[in-house]
Amino acid sequence: MEKDRNYKFETIAVQGGWEPENGDPRVAPISMSTTFKYDTADSLADLFDLKAAGHFYTRLSNPTTEVLEKKFADLEGGVGAVATSSGQAATTMLVLNLCSAGDHIVSSSTIYGGSTNLLGHSFKKLGIEVTFVDQEAPVEEIEKAIRPNTKLLLAESLSNPGVKVLDFDKFAEVARKAEIPFAVDNTFPTPYLCRPFDWGANIVIHSLSKYADGHACSLGGIVVDKGDFDYASHADKFPDLYQPDESYHGMSYVKTFGNLAFITKARTHVMRDFGMMISPMNAWLTNMNLETLPLRMDRHSSNAEALAEFLSGHPKVAWTNYPYLKGSPQFSRAKRYLKAGSGVLTFGPRGGRQAAEKLMNSLKLAKIVTHVADSRTCVLHPASTTHRQLSDEEQIETGILPELIRVSTGLENIDDIIADFDSALSAI
Ligand SMILES: *Cc1c(COP(=O)(O)O)cnc(C)c1O
């Protein structure tokens, strides 16, 4: 798609990332090739030295993956993106691109269970420490967690599974004062419903396995950079971005690539060494499914809102949590930061854990799966599944109550979805 035109979101979702030349396929092809041919040894050597742009090995870049990366960077409003094999790999790439052993991260505690494990346990073993903070704590309290060796502030725009809306203004202020990058996991809203770069984030990460793919068929992740963090003025704090990289003949990312320093290093250093690339086949599937992202997110959101309204008025339901539910304590914050509420809600039936399990077993249309954010309505009981590896205290800290049921509202007709929950509720 022509770059110099200021196209709207829906147009980028369909046509972004690919501008066919005369006689090229209209749809970006799947380049299932590990390697690429060059006429001379010198032209390939220039690619290795980062003196020229081009593909030479799919672990670093691939033409199909590049289409997805360009489109997604555009959708978020970033300068560039690197796609990864999963959301976990995207978080890993983010951390490894900024931190080494001895460094420290401050993260909201209200995040995906897999991220809690990755940050709190695996990175800890590698010498990178994380302090988890209550994202509703006052700004001074969050600031207290910042240390001289803190390199990153992390949170989720709309948390999984608690669907809590982040107070972007507060987190952006903490990061600005601490002079560290502020990264946001924007998986649940997708860039269609929330643009973290408009609210002070410097880096956005995603699990593409959720709404971006949207059909529960393909795993992926992505790291997008806004290109606005001033690494040059913080050379002491981020030496790997500023000091000469010996593995590239002493090149400095900041001096050579300017505002593309972070994203270039993510690819040519982290991706080169750790190899967490997405398969071109999966990049192609995700890219195709992104074409309908705006349509799907509108429907996911309206279905979830209608289901939340039904549940909140039901006598057997103790509580319902959906950011766009009128009367929700989150409603005004949700309206400020999110275009709509997205497709996930949580609720608790009266009768605790047992009632929750009975209800789950009585649903017919809504299936029990670990996944969220695809076209088919599904439910999950986090306390006994995704969050079972966390201790009871850790569960409560991430917002998991024993009766909590997470519903991912699909694209089916809302009458059928509500009827399914209505009959399951009458079974308890
Ligand atoms: C699912 C998820 C992840 C992890 O993504 P995978 O693709 O499953 O590795 C990270 N963050 C959030 C918010 C998620 O929902």
The ligand as an SDF file (V2000), in Angstrom:
LIG
                    3D

 15 15  0  0  0  0  0  0  0  0999 V2000
   -2.1430  -14.9780   25.5690 C   0  0  0  0  0  0  0  0  0  0  0  0
   -1.4410  -13.8060   26.0650 C   0  0  0  0  0  0  0  0  0  0  0  0
   -0.0410  -13.7580   26.0870 C   0  0  0  0  0  0  0  0  0  0  0  0
    0.8110  -14.9240   25.6510 C   0  0  0  0  0  0  0  0  0  0  0  0
    0.6120  -15.1510   24.2890 O   0  0  0  0  0  0  0  0  0  0  0  0
    0.8840  -16.5670   23.5650 P   0  0  0  0  0  0  0  0  0  0  0  0
    0.6850  -16.2270   22.1320 O   0  0  0  0  0  0  0  0  0  0  0  0
   -0.1080  -17.5470   24.1150 O   0  0  0  0  0  0  0  0  0  0  0  0
    2.2860  -16.9370   23.8930 O   0  0  0  0  0  0  0  0  0  0  0  0
    0.5710  -12.6080   26.5440 C   0  0  0  0  0  0  0  0  0  0  0  0
   -0.1560  -11.5640   26.9670 N   0  0  0  0  0  0  0  0  0  0  0  0
   -1.5130  -11.5640   26.9600 C   0  0  0  0  0  0  0  0  0  0  0  0
   -2.2570  -10.3720   27.4440 C   0  0  0  0  0  0  0  0  0  0  0  0
   -2.1990  -12.6910   26.5130 C   0  0  0  0  0  0  0  0  0  0  0  0
   -3.5360  -12.6940   26.5190 O   0  0  0  0  0  0  0  0  0  0  0  0
  1  2  1  0
  2  3  1  0
  2 14  2  0
  3  4  1  0
  3 10  2  0
  4  5  1  0
  5  6  1  0
  6  7  2  0
  6  8  1  0
  6  9  1  0
 10 11  1  0
 11 12  2  0
 12 13  1  0
 12 14  1  0
 14 15  1  0
M  END
$$$$
